[in-house]
Amino acid sequence: MFRRKIIQEPYDRERQIPVIRASICTGERVAGFKDIQTGRFTEVAAICSRRDLDSFLEKYAVEETEIKKEW
């Protein structure tokens, strides 16, 4: 197993949307932000449990309904 480098960047609501990327094969989930113009995804948190998701939502003041899911 390897560790990913998680980059801590501020969330820009005008330029980015919150996204959770999930692997169909492994079930691994990563939360981050996708740049609307370039499509570049920036990982900010690994989501292993509900606690991780709640922490992400609280830290970045994001509502769960705002999050787009990508496979």
C-alpha positions, 0 to 999 in steps of 0.5 A: 500500500502506498500513501498519496501526497495530500495537498492543502489548498484553500477552497475557492467557491468561484473556481472550484466544485467539491468532488468525491472520486470513488474507485469502482474496483477498490471502493477507495474514496478521495475528497477534493476540489475540481477546477471548473475551467481546467478540470484539474482535481486536487485531493484534500482528504481520503474518505475511509469512514463517515467521520472522515466525510464529516470532517471534510464537510466541516473543515471546508464549510461544504454541504453534502448536497453540493458534492459531485461524485465521480467514478 
